[in-house]
Amino acid sequence: MAPAVRVLIVDDSVVARVVLTRLVQADGRFMVVAAVGTIAAALQFLTDEAVDIILLDVALPGVDGLTALPDMLAAGRGARIVIVSSSAGDGAATTVQALALGAADTLEKPDASGLSSDFGRRLVDRLSRLSDRSTTGRAPTPAPIALAPITLTSVAPPPRTAEDAYDIVAIGASTGGIHALGQMLRALPPTFRLPILVTQHLPTSFMPYFAAQLALMAGRPCDVATDRLRIRPGRLIVAPGDAHLRCVSLGEGNAAVRLTTDPAASGCLPSVDPMLSSLAEVFGRRLMAVVLSGMGRDGAEGARRVRAAGGCVVVQDQASSVVWGMPGAIAMQGLADAVLPPDAIGRLVATRRRP
């Protein structure tokens, strides 16, 4: 029998701590090893104890949960953090900010009277997905990866050549992907002006704030895709939450977005597969496709089409992924040209060269 998944609860409400403990431990796979009321107490506990998952409130006395999130991630040494807060509703700024800072997931917490069995089922479902080793693939942080002869620390990209340059970047991601996306985009220098298309699994209500966050991360304008939107250099375009982002050629090297809602094989809406497949048809070998942390296999079929068209595919490594489902499915099929942590992917993309 597998050992119980160790859970730390950080919430300033005594009632919430008691109820959350009861809800979590109702499923025998999980064991609450501590329930504390402040960040200081949590950090102190983590100096001596290891946990698998941390349930973290936002509104805490002293240091709040969002401010402390980077420190909690470091102290947790690989623990997945789930923000459980009344301010973490659909489309809330807190939710997207928490995911961008590295939270694995978020869950809106009702008031004490609403901490019912239904909420408990949703909570345990989140914990189950994050603790499944077959999908998370947790592993020790690897040693730095060198990609000789490419100089990944270069600020200015090398001259473009017909053999290895590409004209557009497409990124797919899901659970854990927002934080990885931020790390990747921040590694791109201001001189990098290629258009970047993003499909991130998020509900429609999140998209306006998510686009604003991406613009800050990348230091360039970001648009939520609309039908027939022109794809231009120096801009980010993110798929809306209720449609697939596809690409069509306008001739003479120009392209535009088309939005569709046709069912995707992955069952996702939006799905990474239609984006990558359509871009492969338009750009062929001039496409760089990136797949970051996420659950499931969305993106695997699109990656296969990118490779068939001569394009390049890079995926996030297992150690840095919250869930290695999407990138892992591509890597396991031998479709990835490189498997790297997000910041190294960003530096590689900036060179406009193949690994």
C-alpha positions as CSV (number, residue, x, y, z in Angstrom):
1,M,0.0,0.0,0.0
2,A,1.3,3.4,-1.0
3,P,2.2,5.8,1.9
4,A,-0.3,8.5,2.6
5,V,0.2,11.9,0.9
6,R,1.3,14.4,3.5
7,V,-0.7,17.6,3.6
8,L,0.1,20.9,5.4
9,I,-2.8,23.3,6.0
10,V,-2.1,27.0,6.4
11,D,-5.3,29.0,7.4
12,D,-5.8,31.6,10.1
13,S,-9.3,30.3,11.0
14,V,-9.4,27.6,13.6
15,V,-12.7,26.4,12.3
16,A,-11.4,26.2,8.7
17,R,-8.4,24.3,9.8
18,V,-10.5,21.7,11.7
19,V,-13.0,21.3,8.8
20,L,-10.3,21.2,6.1
21,T,-8.5,18.5,8.1
22,R,-11.6,16.4,8.4
23,L,-12.5,16.8,4.7
24,V,-8.9,15.9,3.6
25,Q,-8.6,12.9,5.9
26,A,-11.9,11.5,5.0
27,D,-10.0,10.0,2.1
28,G,-7.5,7.5,3.4
29,R,-4.9,8.5,0.8
30,F,-4.2,11.8,2.6
31,M,-2.8,12.6,6.0
32,V,-2.8,16.2,7.4
33,V,0.6,16.4,9.2
34,A,0.1,19.9,10.5
35,A,-2.5,22.7,10.4
36,V,-1.1,26.2,11.3
37,G,-2.4,29.7,11.2
38,T,0.5,31.8,9.9
39,I,3.2,31.8,7.3
40,A,5.9,32.0,10.0
41,A,4.6,28.8,11.6
42,A,4.4,27.1,8.2
43,L,8.0,28.0,7.3
44,Q,9.2,26.8,10.7
45,F,7.4,23.5,10.2
46,L,8.9,23.0,6.7
47,T,12.4,23.4,8.0
48,D,12.2,20.0,9.6
49,E,9.4,18.2,7.9
50,A,8.6,17.3,4.3
51,V,5.1,17.5,2.8
52,D,3.6,16.7,-0.6
53,I,0.8,19.3,-0.8
54,I,0.2,22.6,1.0
55,L,-3.3,24.1,1.3
56,L,-2.6,27.8,1.6
57,D,-5.0,30.6,2.4
58,V,-4.4,34.1,1.1
59,A,-5.8,36.4,3.8
60,L,-3.4,35.6,6.7
61,P,-2.1,37.8,9.5
62,G,1.2,39.4,8.9
63,V,2.5,38.0,5.6
64,D,-0.3,37.1,3.2
65,G,-0.4,33.9,1.2
66,L,0.4,35.5,-2.2
67,T,3.4,37.5,-0.9
68,A,4.7,34.3,0.8
69,L,4.1,32.0,-2.1
70,P,7.7,32.1,-3.5
71,D,9.1,31.4,0.0
72,M,6.6,28.6,0.6
73,L,7.6,27.0,-2.7
74,A,11.3,27.1,-1.8
75,A,10.7,25.8,1.7
76,G,8.3,23.1,0.4
77,R,11.1,21.6,-1.7
78,G,8.8,20.3,-4.4
79,A,5.5,20.3,-2.5
80,R,2.5,21.4,-4.6
81,I,0.7,24.4,-3.3
82,V,-3.1,24.8,-3.7
83,I,-4.5,28.2,-2.9
84,V,-7.7,27.7,-1.0
85,S,-9.2,31.1,-0.5
86,S,-12.5,33.0,-0.7
87,S,-10.7,35.4,-3.1
88,A,-9.8,32.6,-5.6
89,G,-12.9,32.5,-7.6
90,D,-13.3,32.1,-11.4
91,G,-11.7,35.0,-13.2
92,A,-10.4,36.6,-10.0
93,A,-7.1,38.5,-10.2
94,T,-5.9,36.5,-7.1
95,T,-6.4,33.2,-9.0
96,V,-4.3,34.1,-12.0
97,Q,-1.7,35.8,-9.9
98,A,-1.4,32.8,-7.7
99,L,-1.0,30.5,-10.7
100,A,1.6,32.9,-12.2
101,L,3.6,32.8,-9.0
102,G,3.8,29.0,-9.0
103,A,0.7,27.7,-7.3
104,A,-0.3,24.3,-8.7
105,D,-4.0,25.0,-8.5
106,T,-6.6,27.1,-6.8
107,L,-10.0,26.5,-5.2
108,E,-12.5,29.0,-4.0
109,K,-13.2,28.5,-0.3
110,P,-16.8,29.1,0.9
111,D,-17.5,30.5,4.3
112,A,-17.5,28.1,7.3
113,S,-21.1,27.1,6.8
114,G,-20.3,26.2,3.1
115,L,-17.4,23.8,3.9
116,S,-19.6,20.9,3.0
117,S,-19.1,17.4,1.6
118,D,-19.5,18.8,-1.9
119,F,-16.6,21.2,-1.4
120,G,-14.7,18.3,0.2
121,R,-15.2,16.2,-3.0
122,R,-13.9,19.0,-5.1
123,L,-10.9,19.5,-2.8
124,V,-10.0,15.8,-2.7
125,D,-10.3,15.7,-6.5
126,R,-7.7,18.5,-6.8
127,L,-5.4,16.7,-4.3
128,S,-5.8,13.4,-6.1
129,R,-4.8,14.9,-9.5
130,L,-1.8,16.6,-8.0
131,S,-0.6,13.6,-6.0
132,D,-0.9,11.1,-8.7
133,R,2.8,10.2,-9.4
134,S,1.9,8.8,-12.8
135,T,0.9,12.3,-13.9
136,T,3.0,14.6,-11.8
137,G,6.3,12.7,-12.3
138,R,7.9,14.5,-9.4
139,A,11.7,14.2,-9.3
140,P,14.7,16.0,-7.9
141,T,15.7,19.2,-9.6
142,P,18.2,18.3,-12.3
143,A,21.7,19.7,-12.8
144,P,21.9,22.7,-15.2
145,I,21.5,21.6,-18.8
146,A,24.0,22.7,-21.4
147,L,23.0,22.8,-25.0
148,A,26.4,23.2,-26.8
149,P,27.1,24.7,-29.2
150,I,24.1,27.1,-28.5
151,T,25.0,30.0,-26.2
152,L,21.7,30.3,-24.2
153,T,22.9,33.3,-22.2
154,S,23.2,35.5,-25.3
155,V,21.0,38.6,-25.2
156,A,21.1,39.3,-28.9
157,P,20.0,36.4,-31.1
158,P,22.5,35.2,-33.8
159,P,21.9,36.0,-37.4
160,R,19.0,34.2,-39.0
161,T,19.9,31.4,-41.5
162,A,17.7,29.5,-43.9
163,E,18.6,26.3,-42.2
164,D,17.6,26.9,-38.6
165,A,15.5,30.0,-38.2
166,Y,11.8,30.1,-37.5
167,D,9.2,32.8,-37.9
168,I,6.6,32.1,-35.1
169,V,6.4,30.5,-31.7
170,A,3.4,28.6,-30.4
171,I,3.0,27.6,-26.7
172,G,0.6,25.1,-25.2
173,A,0.1,24.6,-21.4
174,S,-2.4,23.6,-18.7
175,T,-2.0,22.8,-15.0
176,G,1.2,24.5,-13.7
177,G,1.7,26.2,-17.1
178,I,1.1,29.8,-16.1
179,H,4.1,29.9,-13.8
180,A,6.2,28.0,-16.4
181,L,5.0,30.4,-19.1
182,G,6.1,33.4,-17.0
183,Q,9.6,31.9,-16.5
184,M,9.9,31.3,-20.2
185,L,8.7,34.7,-21.4
186,R,10.9,36.6,-18.9
187,A,13.9,34.8,-20.4
188,L,13.2,36.4,-23.8
189,P,15.1,39.7,-24.5
190,P,13.4,42.9,-25.7
191,T,15.0,42.3,-29.1
192,F,12.9,39.2,-29.7
193,R,10.1,40.3,-31.9
194,L,8.6,37.1,-33.3
195,P,4.8,36.7,-32.8
196,I,3.9,34.3,-30.0
197,L,0.6,32.4,-29.9
198,V,-0.5,30.8,-26.6
199,T,-3.2,28.2,-25.7
200,Q,-3.6,27.8,-22.0
201,H,-6.4,25.8,-20.5
202,L,-8.4,28.4,-18.6
203,P,-12.1,29.4,-18.4
204,T,-13.3,32.3,-20.4
205,S,-13.7,34.5,-17.3
206,F,-9.9,34.3,-16.6
207,M,-8.8,35.6,-20.0
208,P,-8.8,39.4,-19.6
209,Y,-6.6,39.3,-16.5
210,F,-4.5,36.5,-17.9
211,A,-3.8,38.5,-21.0
212,A,-2.8,41.5,-18.9
213,Q,-0.5,39.2,-16.8
214,L,1.1,37.8,-20.0
215,A,1.8,41.4,-21.3
216,L,3.6,42.2,-18.1
217,M,5.6,38.9,-18.2
218,A,6.7,39.4,-21.8
219,G,7.0,43.1,-22.0
220,R,4.9,43.2,-25.1
221,P,1.2,43.7,-26.0
222,C,-1.1,40.7,-25.6
223,D,-4.5,40.2,-27.2
224,V,-7.2,37.7,-26.4
225,A,-7.7,36.2,-29.9
226,T,-10.7,37.3,-31.9
227,D,-11.7,35.8,-35.3
228,R,-9.6,37.1,-38.2
229,L,-7.1,38.9,-36.0
230,R,-3.9,39.5,-37.9
231,I,-0.8,37.9,-36.5
232,R,1.9,40.5,-36.2
233,P,5.5,40.7,-35.0
234,G,6.1,41.8,-31.4
235,R,2.7,40.7,-30.1
236,L,1.3,37.9,-28.0
237,I,-2.1,36.3,-28.9
238,V,-3.8,34.0,-26.4
239,A,-6.7,31.7,-27.2
240,P,-10.0,32.6,-25.6
241,G,-11.5,30.2,-23.1
242,D,-14.3,29.2,-25.3
243,A,-12.7,28.5,-28.7
244,H,-9.7,26.9,-30.4
245,L,-7.1,29.3,-31.8
246,R,-6.3,28.2,-35.4
247,C,-4.1,29.9,-38.0
248,V,-4.8,30.6,-41.7
249,S,-2.5,32.0,-44.4
250,L,-3.2,35.3,-46.0
251,G,-0.5,34.9,-48.5
252,E,2.9,36.6,-48.9
253,G,4.0,35.4,-45.5
254,N,1.0,36.9,-43.6
255,A,-1.3,35.0,-41.4
256,A,-4.4,35.5,-39.3
257,V,-6.4,33.8,-36.5
258,R,-9.5,31.8,-37.0
259,L,-11.6,30.7,-34.0
260,T,-13.5,27.4,-34.0
261,T,-15.4,25.3,-31.5
262,D,-15.2,21.9,-33.3
263,P,-14.7,19.1,-30.8
264,A,-11.0,18.3,-30.3
265,A,-9.7,14.7,-29.8
266,S,-8.3,15.8,-26.4
267,G,-11.8,17.0,-25.3
268,C,-10.2,20.4,-24.3
269,L,-11.6,23.8,-25.2
270,P,-9.4,25.5,-26.1
271,S,-7.1,22.7,-27.3
272,V,-3.4,22.9,-28.1
273,D,-3.7,20.4,-30.9
274,P,-5.7,22.6,-33.4
275,M,-3.4,25.5,-32.8
276,L,-0.2,23.5,-33.5
277,S,-1.7,21.5,-36.4
278,S,-2.9,24.6,-38.3
279,L,0.4,26.5,-37.7
280,A,2.3,23.5,-39.0
281,E,0.2,23.7,-42.2
282,V,0.9,27.4,-42.6
283,F,4.5,27.7,-41.4
284,G,6.0,24.2,-41.8
285,R,9.6,24.2,-40.7
286,R,9.4,27.9,-39.7
287,L,7.5,27.0,-36.6
288,M,8.8,26.6,-33.0
289,A,6.3,24.7,-30.8
290,V,6.6,24.6,-27.1
291,V,4.5,22.5,-24.7
292,L,4.7,23.2,-21.0
293,S,3.3,21.6,-17.8
294,G,-0.2,20.2,-18.1
295,M,-2.4,17.2,-17.4
296,G,-3.4,14.8,-20.2
297,R,-2.2,14.5,-23.8
298,D,-3.4,17.7,-25.4
299,G,-0.7,18.9,-27.8
300,A,0.7,15.4,-28.6
301,E,-1.1,15.1,-31.9
302,G,-0.3,18.7,-32.8
303,A,3.4,18.1,-32.0
304,R,3.4,15.1,-34.3
305,R,2.1,17.3,-37.1
306,V,4.7,20.0,-36.4
307,R,7.5,17.4,-36.7
308,A,6.0,16.0,-39.9
309,A,6.0,19.5,-41.4
310,G,9.7,20.0,-40.4
311,G,9.0,22.3,-37.5
312,C,10.7,22.1,-34.1
313,V,9.1,20.9,-30.8
314,V,10.5,21.7,-27.3
315,V,8.8,20.5,-24.1
316,Q,9.2,21.3,-20.4
317,D,11.3,18.8,-18.4
318,Q,9.7,16.5,-15.8
319,A,11.5,17.9,-12.8
320,S,10.1,21.4,-13.2
321,S,6.6,20.5,-14.3
322,V,3.7,20.5,-11.9
323,V,2.1,17.8,-14.1
324,W,4.2,16.1,-16.8
325,G,1.2,14.7,-18.7
326,M,1.3,17.0,-21.8
327,P,5.0,17.4,-22.2
328,G,5.6,13.9,-21.1
329,A,3.3,12.4,-23.8
330,I,5.3,14.2,-26.4
331,A,8.7,13.3,-25.0
332,M,7.8,9.7,-24.6
333,Q,6.9,9.4,-28.3
334,G,10.2,10.8,-29.3
335,L,8.6,13.9,-30.8
336,A,10.6,16.5,-28.7
337,D,13.7,18.1,-30.1
338,A,14.7,19.2,-26.6
339,V,13.4,18.7,-23.0
340,L,14.3,21.7,-20.8
341,P,13.2,23.8,-17.8
342,P,11.1,26.9,-18.8
343,D,13.8,29.5,-18.5
344,A,16.2,27.5,-20.6
345,I,13.4,27.1,-23.2
346,G,13.1,30.9,-23.3
347,R,16.8,31.4,-23.8
348,L,16.8,28.7,-26.6
349,V,13.8,30.3,-28.3
350,A,15.5,33.7,-28.2
351,T,18.4,32.3,-30.4
352,R,16.0,31.5,-33.2
353,R,18.0,28.3,-33.7
354,R,17.2,24.6,-33.3
355,P,18.5,22.7,-30.3
